[in-house]
């Protein structure tokens, strides 16, 4: 029954996003997605208001570090793609992946100070589940057009 509630709420959030995204600018859509993601994380991890107040500043730092790293990786990958014979050690995809894993380990530890080790580990699965829901919604909208 609880699982059915979660599914229904997730579908409802996805529908709200679908209707509101059409009328918003790109930045507004990004902010709306981030707000939905925060609500999804809060619900799935069952964060109390006090936990959420401590968790989301850490989450925002985590996201900034991940976005910065992915930006560095994509800039480096673009340089390598331009000349397939050139290789620069700073553009090594495995190095970027290792940095991403290190960031996740670091923040799992920080998250566990706020929500406990179990929910801190669960966060990464919840985050991936949200991404998959967004991707599915995107594919469904694209298929309808």
HELIX and SHEET records of a PDB file:
HELIX    1   1 UNK A    2  UNK A   21  1                                  20    
HELIX    2   2 UNK A   26  UNK A   45  1                                  20    
HELIX    3   3 UNK A   49  UNK A   82  1                                  34    
HELIX    4   4 UNK A   89  UNK A   91  5                                   3    
HELIX    5   5 UNK A   93  UNK A  115  1                                  23    
HELIX    6   6 UNK A  117  UNK A  144  1                                  28    
END                                                                             
